[in-house]
């Protein structure tokens, strides 16, 4: 029994490393007035997506969070 494989057991494939889109584009500042870009990093409910999902680096994730919060204040995004 121990040596047999279980039916339906699946193995995870190797995940490709996520790359920060902002680092690739050499962005130094994320503008809070660019609502289209900010919406890509939010859920349907308006929550900011975490780094592990988006693949952003720490610095750009912090900038993104500040930009989203500023855009919420002036009602560009929800």
Residue pairs with C-beta under 8 A, 6 or more apart in sequence:
18 54
18 55
19 55
20 55
20 56
20 57
20 60
21 55
21 56
22 30
22 56
22 57
22 60
22 63
22 64
23 57
23 60
27 60
29 63
30 37
30 38
30 60
30 63
30 64
30 66
30 67
31 37
31 67
32 38
32 66
32 67
32 68
32 70
32 71
32 74
32 76
33 71
33 76
34 67
35 71
35 76
35 77
38 64
38 67
38 68
38 71
38 76
38 77
39 77
41 48
41 49
41 54
41 56
41 64
41 68
42 48
42 49
42 68
42 77
43 49
46 72
46 77
46 78
48 64
48 65
48 68
51 57
51 58
51 61
54 61
56 64
68 77
71 77
72 78
